[in-house]
Structure formats: structure tokens, C-alpha cells
Amino acid sequence: MSGSINTFFAGTTSSALATGNQTATSTTTTTAAWPGLAAAYATAVAVAQNDAPVMPHTSAATDATATGGYIISAHSVDWSVDFPYGPTPVSADVSISTVSSYGGGDALSGYGFQSPSLHGLF
């Protein structure tokens, strides 16, 4: 198949930082690749609690990138909440990113199909 794109890349990064008396952070990144498809997913969570009147600080960030293929799809969401009231203020940050790249490779080659066309399957 001349002129096809055979190189796909999808990658993610994640970081989580928290300062306070009690802190918790978690990060994950996952990537997967098949002929004609690459996908990646990242999450970051940071939670902190402190004694009043000092407010805890949190930061969670994710980033995603993809190259190759004809269709690239990416989505991100960030969420941050601070509870500054009471004897133990709390701060929380969450970040999620996904990205995928598709097209150009023969995704069905391992199944005996002669063409990467999906027409007629749906």
C-alpha cells in the first residue's frame, strides 16, 4: 500500500503537587498502539488538608499529544475545588487528558481482510 502512513505516536504526561499537613497525590499515564491507531490517557489528582488559617495548595496537570494518521482527537478536563472554611481547609485538583490518532495504516491486516476499508462492516 504505497503512500500510507505507518508511523503513529500518542503520548501523555501528568503531574500532581500538594502542600499542607496531610497530602495525597496520584498520577497515571497509559498508551496503546495497534496497526493504524495510537491512543493515550492521563490522569492527575492532588488533595491537601491544613490547619486554619493557612490554606493548603494543590496542582494537577495533564498534557497529551499525537502525530501521524489522518484523524487526531484530543480531550481534556480540569477540575479544582477549595474549601477554605472550618478548622481544616481542604484543596483538591483533578486533571484528565485523552488523545488518539487513526488512519493510514492497515488496522484489519491481521484478520485476513485485503483492504483497510471499513465500508460494509457498519
C-alpha positions in Angstrom: 0.0 0.0 0.0 2.1 2.9 -1.2 1.7 6.3 0.3 0.3 5.1 3.6 1.2 6.4 6.9 2.8 3.8 9.1 4.1 5.8 12.0 1.8 6.8 14.8 2.6 8.5 18.1 0.4 9.3 21.1 1.8 10.3 24.4 0.7 11.9 27.7 2.3 13.4 30.8 0.8 14.0 34.2 2.0 15.7 37.4 0.4 16.3 40.8 1.7 18.5 43.7 0.2 19.2 47.1 1.3 21.1 50.2 -0.3 21.0 53.6 -0.4 18.9 56.8 -2.0 15.9 55.1 -1.5 15.4 51.4 -2.3 12.8 48.7 -1.3 12.7 45.0 -1.8 10.2 42.3 -0.8 10.2 38.6 -1.3 7.7 35.8 -0.4 7.5 32.1 -1.4 4.8 29.6 -0.6 4.4 25.9 -1.6 1.8 23.4 -0.8 1.2 19.8 -2.2 -1.1 17.0 -1.6 -1.0 13.3 -3.2 2.2 12.2 -4.1 3.5 15.7 -2.4 5.1 18.7 -4.1 6.2 21.9 -3.1 7.7 25.2 -4.8 8.6 28.5 -3.5 10.5 31.6 -4.9 11.4 35.0 -3.6 13.5 37.9 -5.2 14.0 41.3 -3.9 16.2 44.2 -5.6 16.7 47.6 -4.4 18.5 50.6 -5.6 19.5 54.1 -4.1 22.0 56.5 -4.9 23.7 59.9 -6.7 27.0 59.7 -6.0 29.8 58.9 -3.3 28.5 56.4 -4.9 27.3 53.2 -3.4 24.2 51.5 -2.3 24.3 47.9 -2.7 21.7 45.1 -1.9 21.5 41.5 -2.8 18.7 39.0 -1.9 18.9 35.3 -2.0 16.6 32.3 -1.0 17.1 28.7 -1.4 14.9 25.6 0.0 14.9 22.0 -0.5 12.7 18.9 1.0 12.7 15.5 0.5 10.6 12.3 -2.7 9.3 10.9 -5.5 11.3 9.3 -7.8 11.8 12.3 -6.5 13.1 15.6 -8.9 13.5 18.6 -7.9 15.1 21.9 -10.0 16.0 25.0 -9.0 17.5 28.4 -10.8 18.4 31.6 -9.5 20.2 34.7 -11.4 20.5 38.0 -10.3 22.5 41.1 -12.1 22.9 44.4 -11.1 24.8 47.5 -12.9 24.5 50.9 -11.4 27.4 52.9 -13.9 27.2 55.8 -13.7 25.4 59.1 -10.8 24.2 61.2 -9.2 22.2 58.4 -9.3 23.8 55.0 -9.1 21.4 52.0 -8.0 21.9 48.4 -8.4 19.4 45.5 -7.4 19.4 41.9 -8.2 16.8 39.1 -6.9 16.7 35.5 -7.7 14.2 32.7 -6.5 14.1 29.1 -7.1 11.7 26.3 -5.7 11.7 22.7 -5.8 9.3 19.7 -4.6 9.2 16.2 -6.1 7.0 13.5 -5.8 6.4 9.8 -3.4 5.4 7.1 -2.3 2.0 8.4 -4.0 -1.3 7.8 -5.8 -1.9 11.1 -7.5 -5.1 9.8 -4.5 -6.7 8.2 -4.3 -9.4 10.9 -7.8 -10.5 10.2 -7.5 -11.6 6.6 -9.0 -8.5 5.0 -7.4 -7.3 1.8 -8.1 -3.6 2.3 -8.1 -1.3 5.3 -11.6 -0.1 4.3 -14.3 -0.4 6.9 -17.1 0.1 4.5 -19.7 -2.6 4.7 -18.8 -3.5 8.3 -21.2 -1.0 9.8 
